[in-house]
Amino acid sequence: MRDHLSRYEATPDAPDATETQAHLEQEYIDWAAERQLQRHAAFGPNGGYRFNVDMHATGTDASLPVAYETLKGFLTSALRVPPGSAAAAQFDKQVGELTSKLGPTVAGGAVSGLGSGFIEQILLSAIDRRARLANMPAFKPVPPTVLSPAPGPVQMEITPQGRKHFWRPLRDHQVSHVGANGDHPTLDALQGVAHDRQRQLLQRQKLMEGKAEATFLRPLLTGTFNGIRRRLSSVSTLLSPTKLLGTSMLSAGGAGALTRAILETGKALSRTGQTQIDNLVGGRQTVNLFRLARLDESTDALRWSDARRLPDTLLDIAREAGALAAQPLTSPRMAMQVARDLLLRHIGGNIFTGWVATGGGTLLASVVRGGYGTPASGEAPSSAGSVVQQYGQSFSNDTVWNSLKSALGDTRQDLAANLDRRRDDKQASLWSKALAMQNRLRLQIKAVRQPADGAQDPGLQDAIGALARSLEQGAGMIERSDLDAALDAIERVLGEPGRTDGATLERLRTLKSGAGQLRALLVQRQALLDWRGGRQQACA
């Protein structure tokens, strides 16, 4: 930074200046250097940020995370409303999913609630946890306070003559006392500009995360796709729960997938995912609003070429989903908390959403039905009025559910966090048992070592020594090779006792049994560590 600023000629010091330009420049460089370090830290070691160099848009490097988020968008939309629509059609086979009857609407909302609870708490949670451990990259917003920092105590400008000039901004109340501040803005004005810029950047980031105006993107697409589905579907398809389930999963899931694809792709493109910021040396530079972050920045991110591991990953996801699904059974308190969240937020929320959506669809359909929301006798299920009603119902359902889910978010019970706590407790318990077992084995070794030394049996002495050395390592990762070698040596002595007396052999058998139990405890603990760390399990 100092080398870059040295290219500019400094403005001469004013005769009445209380501080020299050299002193102000040094203070500015110290402040700017800290801001540069913050930017490097915010973008991460693999973020691609360099001082005064325009960043490249993420582009095709984000193809895998975009595809991953697209898949999640499909699952989220396909497994909530479509099963509820099929349930409503099952209870009202004359009208189908557009029923205005209370019973079918409640049944459909309840089924949708079960689907949303399964998606959020079990399926997507399991997928996200295993994907994160596999080092799946994901877009993370760069803090706006880093991109547009608050003004420092010293400011710099490049004059029209191409010279660098440093100045110390005054507060608003100081300007009134001093009487003038030249052509420079006050510190309060600079802070206001920085705050406005931070707010603009945050709004752009929120927009690409599906907030603000983008909140209505998925409802609009869902309504459009479902309206097209109704227009193209036959009467038998619209009234058959099975066929309705399949077609609505495709339309709703496609809308959810397209929504995520649009938003995630926007983060990777230069026009929407980048911005211009102050390079702190008198110019501007282009940076990304989002960075691709991963769990372990020191290792390679997940790539398309890792698809060969997909079968194993699917098995891991199924195993993790099973563990999450079993959490409500771990204690009565957990069961009550999960039931509260499921009944209030998911089932109750979806039932209420269904009521509102039914009214919204009927109200919108009145525009094309001559002021009447309900269909006339004999109106075809794929008529213009039914298509508009389908659009309004689907749009209202997604919009109301998004709002209601956020409002009832405090009832959410995090099964994943509870699972992690239980695994931590189990790991600590296994380690405590292993330490106690090691202490008992050391006492048993002392009891066997004296007769072993007197028996003049080198094999027995080597076996006892090997086991003692393996126990001395005692903390951290498993040293299975040393422990297994000691157990093999003990097995050889027991197979060929030689001159070893019966009492010593009996103690040796007890020692072998204890060492085997210790190995089992350590293997279980290491298996937990490997699973939590996403490593392939090598423990028997």
SEVODREN-186105 format. One line per 2 residues: number of its first residue (from 1); their letters; for each residue x, y, z of C-alpha. Coordinates in Angstrom, 2 decimals. Example, Ala and Ser with C-alpha at 12.3 -4.5 7.8 and 13.67 -1.06 7.14 Angstrom:
REM residues 2
1) AS) 12.30:-4.50:7.80  13.67:-1.06:7.14 .
REM end
This chain:
REM residues 540
1) MR) 0.00:0.00:0.00  2.83:2.38:0.84 .
3) DH) 4.49:1.58:-2.49  1.27:2.32:-4.34 .
5) LS) 0.80:5.66:-2.59  4.42:6.59:-3.27 .
7) RY) 3.51:6.91:-6.96  1.61:10.09:-6.17 .
9) EA) 3.31:13.34:-5.30  2.27:14.71:-1.92 .
11) TP) 0.63:18.08:-1.60  2.77:20.62:0.26 .
13) DA) 1.99:21.33:3.88  -0.11:24.41:4.51 .
15) PD) 1.69:27.18:6.42  -0.80:27.06:9.28 .
17) AT) -1.16:23.23:9.33  -0.97:21.63:12.77 .
19) ET) -0.06:18.22:11.28  2.25:17.40:8.40 .
21) QA) 1.10:15.41:5.38  3.69:12.74:6.20 .
23) HL) 2.23:12.25:9.68  -1.33:12.07:8.33 .
25) EQ) -0.27:9.64:5.61  1.27:7.26:8.14 .
27) EY) -1.89:7.31:10.25  -4.01:6.68:7.18 .
29) ID) -1.84:3.75:6.06  -2.12:2.15:9.50 .
31) WA) -5.91:2.42:9.36  -6.18:1.22:5.75 .
33) AE) -3.87:-1.74:6.40  -6.23:-2.97:9.11 .
35) RQ) -9.17:-2.67:6.69  -7.25:-4.71:4.11 .
37) LQ) -6.58:-7.44:6.65  -10.29:-7.52:7.46 .
39) RH) -11.10:-7.95:3.78  -8.63:-10.80:3.39 .
41) AA) -10.12:-12.50:6.45  -13.69:-11.97:5.23 .
43) FG) -13.02:-13.51:1.81  -11.01:-16.36:3.29 .
45) PN) -7.78:-17.96:2.11  -9.43:-19.22:-1.09 .
47) GG) -11.67:-16.22:-1.73  -9.49:-14.71:-4.44 .
49) YR) -9.26:-11.23:-2.90  -6.13:-9.23:-3.62 .
51) FN) -5.34:-5.63:-2.86  -6.29:-3.25:-5.67 .
53) VD) -7.05:-6.11:-8.10  -10.48:-6.69:-9.60 .
55) MH) -11.93:-10.04:-8.57  -13.31:-12.51:-11.07 .
57) AT) -16.92:-13.56:-10.72  -17.39:-17.06:-9.33 .
59) GT) -18.95:-18.19:-12.60  -18.74:-21.89:-13.43 .
61) DA) -16.81:-22.60:-10.23  -20.18:-22.38:-8.50 .
63) SL) -21.92:-24.92:-10.74  -21.90:-27.66:-8.09 .
65) PV) -23.21:-25.52:-5.20  -25.84:-24.04:-7.53 .
67) AY) -26.96:-27.54:-8.53  -26.99:-28.59:-4.88 .
69) ET) -29.19:-25.66:-3.84  -31.42:-26.33:-6.84 .
71) LK) -31.94:-29.91:-5.64  -32.80:-28.66:-2.16 .
73) GF) -35.28:-26.22:-3.66  -36.96:-29.05:-5.54 .
75) LT) -37.23:-31.25:-2.46  -38.52:-28.42:-0.28 .
77) SA) -41.35:-27.56:-2.65  -42.16:-31.05:-3.92 .
79) LR) -42.61:-32.66:-0.51  -44.80:-30.07:1.24 .
81) VP) -47.92:-29.00:-0.68  -48.24:-31.84:-3.26 .
83) PG) -48.86:-34.59:-0.64  -51.41:-32.29:1.01 .
85) SA) -53.12:-31.68:-2.34  -53.32:-35.42:-2.93 .
87) AA) -54.82:-35.91:0.55  -57.43:-33.21:-0.11 .
89) AQ) -58.31:-34.87:-3.42  -58.70:-38.18:-1.64 .
91) FD) -61.30:-36.68:0.71  -63.08:-34.67:-1.99 .
93) KQ) -62.98:-36.65:-5.21  -65.47:-34.37:-6.97 .
95) VG) -63.47:-31.13:-6.76  -59.95:-32.28:-5.89 .
97) EL) -57.27:-29.95:-4.57  -59.38:-26.82:-5.12 .
99) TS) -61.93:-27.99:-2.58  -63.49:-25.39:-0.32 .
101) KL) -64.75:-27.93:2.22  -63.37:-27.79:5.73 .
103) GP) -62.55:-31.47:6.20  -60.44:-32.00:3.06 .
105) TV) -58.69:-28.66:3.60  -57.73:-29.61:7.16 .
107) AG) -56.58:-33.07:6.05  -54.49:-31.58:3.26 .
109) GA) -52.91:-29.05:5.62  -52.08:-31.74:8.16 .
111) VS) -50.37:-33.90:5.53  -48.47:-30.86:4.22 .
113) GL) -47.37:-30.14:7.80  -46.00:-33.65:8.21 .
115) GS) -44.15:-33.23:4.93  -42.64:-29.86:5.86 .
117) GF) -41.55:-31.19:9.25  -39.87:-34.19:7.65 .
119) IE) -38.13:-32.03:5.05  -36.82:-29.41:7.47 .
121) QI) -35.92:-31.45:10.53  -34.79:-34.73:9.00 .
123) LL) -34.19:-34.90:5.25  -32.57:-31.54:4.47 .
125) SA) -30.81:-31.47:7.83  -29.20:-34.86:7.12 .
127) ID) -28.28:-33.84:3.57  -26.76:-30.53:4.69 .
129) RR) -24.75:-32.13:7.50  -23.16:-34.78:5.28 .
131) AR) -22.62:-32.34:2.41  -20.87:-29.90:4.73 .
133) LA) -18.55:-32.65:6.00  -17.81:-33.61:2.40 .
135) NM) -16.52:-30.02:1.94  -19.40:-28.86:-0.23 .
137) PA) -18.83:-25.15:-0.99  -21.67:-22.75:-0.28 .
139) FK) -22.20:-19.05:-0.89  -21.71:-16.88:2.19 .
141) PV) -22.30:-13.10:2.14  -19.30:-10.88:2.73 .
143) PP) -20.09:-8.44:5.58  -21.05:-5.01:4.17 .
145) TV) -19.07:-3.36:6.98  -15.95:-4.90:5.44 .
147) LS) -16.78:-3.85:1.90  -17.71:-0.32:2.95 .
149) PA) -15.96:0.39:6.26  -16.74:3.28:8.55 .
151) PG) -14.54:6.31:7.82  -11.20:6.47:9.57 .
153) PV) -9.75:9.40:11.52  -7.77:10.46:8.45 .
155) QM) -9.10:10.64:4.89  -7.26:10.61:1.57 .
157) EI) -8.09:12.06:-1.82  -6.35:12.39:-5.16 .
159) TP) -6.49:16.02:-6.25  -7.24:17.09:-9.86 .
161) QG) -3.52:17.74:-10.16  -2.84:14.04:-9.44 .
163) RK) -1.44:14.60:-5.96  -2.33:12.75:-2.79 .
165) HF) -3.81:14.82:-0.02  -4.59:13.69:3.51 .
167) WR) -6.94:15.48:5.86  -8.63:14.93:9.18 .
169) PL) -12.43:15.31:9.02  -14.12:17.37:11.71 .
171) RD) -17.32:16.66:13.58  -20.41:18.70:12.77 .
173) HQ) -20.21:20.63:16.05  -16.52:21.36:15.46 .
175) VS) -17.25:22.97:12.11  -19.57:25.48:13.76 .
177) HV) -16.85:26.41:16.24  -13.96:26.50:13.81 .
179) GA) -16.07:28.32:11.30  -15.09:26.43:8.18 .
181) NG) -14.12:22.99:7.00  -12.99:23.82:3.52 .
183) DH) -14.54:21.70:0.79  -14.30:18.50:2.83 .
185) PT) -17.31:16.70:4.32  -17.52:16.26:8.06 .
187) LD) -16.94:12.94:9.79  -20.67:12.69:10.51 .
189) AL) -21.46:13.11:6.82  -18.88:10.48:5.86 .
191) QG) -20.36:8.08:8.40  -23.80:8.64:6.91 .
193) VA) -22.49:7.87:3.43  -20.79:4.69:4.65 .
195) HD) -23.94:3.58:6.49  -26.10:4.15:3.40 .
197) RQ) -23.64:2.18:1.27  -23.61:-0.69:3.78 .
199) RQ) -27.40:-0.76:3.72  -27.43:-0.87:-0.08 .
201) LL) -24.99:-3.78:-0.14  -26.97:-5.63:2.52 .
203) QR) -30.18:-5.15:0.54  -28.56:-6.63:-2.55 .
205) QK) -27.31:-9.61:-0.57  -30.71:-10.16:1.04 .
207) LM) -32.37:-9.96:-2.36  -30.17:-12.75:-3.72 .
209) EG) -30.87:-14.80:-0.61  -34.58:-14.75:-1.39 .
211) KA) -35.59:-11.85:0.87  -37.35:-8.54:0.14 .
213) EA) -38.87:-8.54:-3.37  -37.38:-11.98:-4.08 .
215) TF) -39.69:-13.41:-1.41  -42.42:-13.48:-4.05 .
217) LR) -40.32:-15.21:-6.72  -41.12:-18.76:-5.67 .
219) PL) -44.85:-18.08:-5.07  -45.09:-16.50:-8.53 .
221) LT) -43.35:-19.43:-10.19  -45.29:-21.98:-8.17 .
223) GT) -48.60:-20.36:-9.09  -47.60:-20.17:-12.75 .
225) FN) -46.37:-23.76:-12.95  -49.43:-25.12:-11.15 .
227) GI) -51.74:-23.05:-13.35  -50.08:-24.51:-16.44 .
229) RR) -50.34:-27.99:-14.92  -54.08:-27.60:-14.36 .
231) RL) -54.60:-26.26:-17.86  -52.79:-29.22:-19.44 .
233) SS) -54.12:-31.96:-17.14  -57.11:-34.15:-17.87 .
235) VS) -60.06:-34.44:-15.51  -58.97:-37.91:-14.41 .
237) TL) -55.50:-36.62:-13.56  -56.85:-33.72:-11.50 .
239) LS) -59.20:-35.94:-9.50  -56.87:-38.92:-9.00 .
241) PT) -54.80:-38.53:-5.79  -51.93:-40.60:-7.19 .
243) KL) -51.71:-38.79:-10.53  -52.23:-35.45:-8.82 .
245) LG) -49.37:-36.19:-6.44  -46.97:-36.95:-9.28 .
247) TS) -47.84:-33.99:-11.49  -47.99:-31.48:-8.63 .
249) ML) -44.63:-32.66:-7.31  -43.14:-31.95:-10.73 .
251) SA) -44.73:-28.50:-11.02  -44.17:-27.34:-7.43 .
253) GG) -40.73:-28.93:-7.24  -39.77:-27.41:-10.58 .
255) AG) -40.80:-23.97:-9.35  -38.76:-24.38:-6.17 .
257) AL) -35.76:-25.64:-8.12  -35.94:-22.79:-10.64 .
259) TR) -36.20:-20.25:-7.82  -33.04:-21.49:-6.14 .
261) AI) -31.23:-21.79:-9.47  -32.03:-18.16:-10.33 .
263) LE) -30.97:-16.82:-6.94  -27.80:-18.90:-6.63 .
265) TG) -26.74:-18.21:-10.21  -27.18:-14.50:-9.55 .
267) KA) -24.54:-14.73:-6.82  -22.06:-16.20:-9.32 .
269) LS) -22.53:-13.68:-12.14  -20.55:-10.48:-12.48 .
271) RT) -23.55:-8.24:-13.15  -25.51:-9.29:-10.07 .
273) GQ) -22.94:-10.85:-7.77  -20.27:-8.14:-7.82 .
275) TQ) -19.92:-4.52:-6.76  -17.46:-1.64:-6.85 .
277) ID) -15.77:-0.60:-3.61  -13.11:1.86:-2.52 .
279) NL) -9.65:0.30:-2.87  -8.43:2.67:-0.10 .
281) VG) -5.68:4.12:-2.30  -7.71:6.61:-4.28 .
283) GR) -9.44:4.27:-6.73  -12.09:1.59:-7.12 .
285) QT) -11.97:-2.18:-7.43  -14.50:-4.89:-8.23 .
287) VN) -15.23:-7.53:-5.58  -17.77:-10.30:-5.07 .
289) LF) -20.72:-9.86:-2.73  -20.55:-13.55:-1.81 .
291) RL) -17.71:-15.97:-1.33  -17.67:-19.73:-1.73 .
293) AR) -16.96:-21.02:1.76  -16.37:-24.60:2.86 .
295) LD) -15.86:-26.40:6.13  -12.15:-27.10:5.65 .
297) ES) -10.45:-24.34:3.68  -7.14:-26.23:3.75 .
299) TD) -8.45:-29.11:1.59  -10.05:-29.21:-1.83 .
301) AL) -13.74:-28.47:-2.14  -16.18:-31.10:-3.34 .
303) RW) -16.16:-31.42:-7.13  -18.29:-33.03:-9.81 .
305) SD) -15.63:-35.73:-10.14  -16.47:-36.86:-6.60 .
307) AR) -19.80:-38.20:-7.88  -18.30:-41.70:-7.68 .
309) RL) -18.75:-41.43:-3.91  -22.48:-40.74:-4.28 .
311) PD) -23.68:-44.24:-3.25  -21.69:-44.07:-0.02 .
313) TL) -22.92:-40.52:0.57  -26.54:-41.59:0.14 .
315) LD) -26.02:-44.34:2.72  -24.48:-41.79:5.10 .
317) IA) -27.46:-39.46:4.56  -29.88:-42.30:5.29 .
319) RE) -27.97:-43.16:8.46  -27.93:-39.54:9.60 .
321) AG) -31.62:-39.14:8.81  -32.39:-42.21:10.90 .
323) AL) -30.42:-40.79:13.82  -32.29:-37.48:13.55 .
325) AA) -35.66:-39.21:13.33  -34.88:-41.14:16.51 .
327) QP) -34.18:-38.02:18.58  -37.79:-37.52:19.77 .
329) LT) -37.57:-40.99:21.34  -34.53:-40.17:23.45 .
331) SP) -36.47:-38.49:26.26  -40.02:-37.42:27.16 .
333) RM) -38.94:-33.77:27.20  -37.53:-34.00:23.68 .
335) AM) -40.68:-35.78:22.49  -42.85:-32.98:23.88 .
337) QV) -40.73:-30.24:22.31  -40.73:-31.93:18.90 .
339) AR) -44.48:-32.57:19.13  -45.07:-28.89:20.00 .
341) DL) -43.10:-27.73:16.99  -44.72:-30.27:14.68 .
343) LL) -48.28:-29.59:15.83  -48.05:-25.80:16.12 .
345) RH) -45.66:-24.66:13.43  -45.89:-27.35:10.78 .
347) IG) -49.33:-28.95:11.00  -51.19:-25.97:12.48 .
349) GN) -49.32:-23.54:10.25  -50.08:-25.50:7.09 .
351) IF) -53.74:-25.93:8.01  -54.08:-22.17:8.52 .
353) TG) -52.12:-21.57:5.30  -54.51:-23.88:3.46 .
355) WV) -57.53:-21.92:4.73  -56.06:-18.60:3.62 .
357) AT) -54.91:-20.03:0.28  -58.38:-21.41:-0.42 .
359) GG) -59.87:-17.98:0.13  -57.14:-16.28:-1.89 .
361) GT) -57.65:-18.56:-4.86  -61.41:-18.15:-4.79 .
363) LL) -61.12:-14.36:-4.51  -58.74:-14.12:-7.47 .
365) AS) -60.92:-16.44:-9.57  -63.86:-14.07:-9.12 .
367) VV) -62.12:-11.71:-11.55  -62.79:-14.11:-14.44 .
369) RG) -66.00:-15.62:-13.07  -68.07:-12.49:-13.23 .
371) GY) -67.61:-11.52:-9.60  -68.32:-14.98:-8.20 .
373) GT) -65.45:-16.91:-6.65  -67.01:-20.35:-6.69 .
375) PA) -67.23:-22.16:-10.03  -70.55:-22.37:-11.81 .
377) SG) -72.29:-25.70:-12.19  -70.65:-27.73:-14.91 .
379) EA) -67.47:-25.63:-15.10  -64.56:-27.72:-16.39 .
381) PS) -61.67:-28.37:-13.96  -59.26:-26.87:-16.51 .
383) SA) -61.33:-23.79:-17.33  -59.91:-20.28:-17.17 .
385) GS) -61.56:-19.70:-13.81  -60.10:-22.91:-12.37 .
387) VV) -56.65:-22.06:-13.72  -56.77:-18.60:-12.12 .
389) QQ) -58.05:-20.13:-8.89  -55.20:-22.64:-8.96 .
391) YG) -52.70:-19.83:-9.49  -54.12:-17.77:-6.64 .
393) QS) -54.28:-20.73:-4.27  -50.70:-21.82:-5.00 .
395) FS) -49.36:-18.26:-4.79  -51.17:-17.61:-1.50 .
397) ND) -50.06:-20.92:-0.02  -46.35:-20.28:-0.58 .
399) TV) -46.56:-16.62:0.48  -48.49:-17.22:3.69 .
401) WN) -46.38:-20.25:4.64  -43.14:-18.29:4.30 .
403) SL) -44.47:-15.58:6.61  -46.04:-17.96:9.11 .
405) KS) -42.97:-20.18:9.29  -40.85:-17.16:10.15 .
407) AL) -43.34:-15.90:12.75  -43.49:-19.28:14.50 .
409) GD) -39.75:-19.87:14.23  -39.26:-19.69:18.00 .
411) TR) -41.02:-23.04:18.43  -38.45:-24.79:16.24 .
413) QD) -36.63:-27.64:17.94  -33.17:-28.24:16.51 .
415) LA) -32.84:-32.02:16.29  -29.36:-31.73:14.79 .
417) AN) -28.03:-29.77:17.77  -29.57:-32.27:20.18 .
419) LD) -28.02:-35.15:18.23  -24.60:-33.50:18.41 .
421) RR) -24.91:-33.04:22.17  -25.84:-36.68:22.66 .
423) RD) -22.92:-37.80:20.54  -20.58:-35.55:22.49 .
425) DK) -21.88:-37.02:25.75  -21.43:-40.56:24.44 .
427) QA) -17.92:-39.78:23.24  -16.99:-38.33:26.63 .
429) SL) -18.51:-41.34:28.39  -16.55:-43.78:26.23 .
431) WS) -13.33:-41.87:26.89  -13.98:-41.83:30.63 .
433) KA) -14.58:-45.59:30.61  -11.43:-46.11:28.55 .
435) LA) -9.31:-44.13:31.02  -10.71:-46.13:33.93 .
437) MQ) -10.02:-49.36:32.04  -6.44:-48.26:31.31 .
439) NR) -5.81:-47.60:34.99  -7.11:-51.06:35.93 .
441) LR) -4.98:-52.67:33.24  -1.85:-50.93:34.52 .
443) LQ) -2.48:-52.42:37.98  -3.02:-55.84:36.44 .
445) IK) 0.18:-55.51:34.43  2.12:-54.88:37.64 .
447) AV) 0.62:-58.06:39.10  1.71:-60.10:36.07 .
449) RQ) 5.09:-58.45:35.45  6.82:-59.86:38.58 .
451) PA) 6.02:-63.55:37.87  6.78:-62.92:34.20 .
453) DG) 10.28:-61.69:35.09  10.81:-64.75:37.27 .
455) AQ) 9.49:-67.22:34.70  12.40:-66.62:32.35 .
457) DP) 9.90:-66.60:29.46  10.95:-64.01:26.83 .
459) GL) 7.61:-64.29:25.00  5.66:-63.49:28.16 .
461) QD) 7.97:-60.60:28.99  7.66:-59.17:25.47 .
463) AI) 3.85:-59.44:25.55  3.60:-57.65:28.90 .
465) GA) 6.05:-54.97:27.77  4.20:-54.38:24.49 .
467) LA) 0.88:-53.98:26.28  2.39:-51.60:28.83 .
469) RS) 3.88:-49.44:26.07  0.60:-49.30:24.15 .
471) LE) -1.20:-48.08:27.28  1.36:-45.36:27.89 .
473) QG) 0.27:-43.62:24.65  -3.16:-43.43:26.26 .
475) AG) -4.63:-40.17:24.88  -5.94:-38.95:21.57 .
477) MI) -6.16:-41.01:18.40  -6.33:-44.80:18.37 .
479) ER) -3.01:-46.62:18.01  -4.55:-49.88:16.94 .
481) SD) -1.31:-51.26:15.56  0.43:-51.19:18.97 .
483) LD) -2.60:-52.48:20.87  -3.25:-55.22:18.32 .
485) AA) 0.41:-56.25:18.39  0.27:-56.55:22.17 .
487) LD) -2.92:-58.65:22.00  -1.33:-60.91:19.37 .
489) AI) 1.73:-61.40:21.58  -0.50:-62.34:24.54 .
491) ER) -2.40:-64.78:22.31  0.85:-66.48:21.31 .
493) VL) 1.87:-66.88:24.94  -1.51:-68.38:25.81 .
495) GE) -1.23:-70.74:22.83  2.28:-71.88:23.80 .
497) PG) 2.49:-71.39:27.57  5.95:-72.99:27.90 .
499) RT) 7.20:-72.70:31.46  4.53:-70.17:32.52 .
501) DG) 2.56:-71.37:35.54  -1.23:-71.67:35.60 .
503) AT) -1.85:-68.69:37.91  0.13:-66.38:35.64 .
505) LE) -1.72:-67.68:32.60  -5.05:-66.97:34.29 .
507) RL) -3.95:-63.42:35.06  -2.82:-63.11:31.46 .
509) RT) -6.25:-64.21:30.20  -7.85:-61.58:32.44 .
511) LK) -5.41:-59.02:31.08  -6.24:-59.98:27.51 .
513) SG) -9.97:-59.67:28.19  -9.53:-56.20:29.68 .
515) AG) -7.31:-55.07:26.80  -9.93:-56.30:24.34 .
517) QL) -12.62:-54.31:26.14  -10.39:-51.23:26.10 .
519) RA) -9.84:-51.63:22.37  -13.60:-51.88:21.80 .
521) LL) -14.19:-48.65:23.76  -11.51:-46.79:21.83 .
523) VQ) -12.81:-48.11:18.52  -16.35:-46.92:19.34 .
525) RQ) -15.06:-43.48:20.31  -12.93:-43.22:17.18 .
527) AL) -15.92:-44.26:15.07  -17.88:-41.33:16.53 .
529) LD) -15.01:-38.95:15.82  -14.70:-40.21:12.26 .
531) WR) -18.43:-39.87:11.66  -18.53:-36.34:13.06 .
533) GG) -15.49:-35.42:10.99  -16.81:-36.94:7.77 .
535) RQ) -13.88:-39.34:7.47  -14.15:-42.82:6.09 .
537) QA) -14.47:-45.25:8.95  -11.54:-47.57:9.33 .
539) CA) -12.50:-48.93:12.71  -13.65:-52.49:13.09 .
REM end
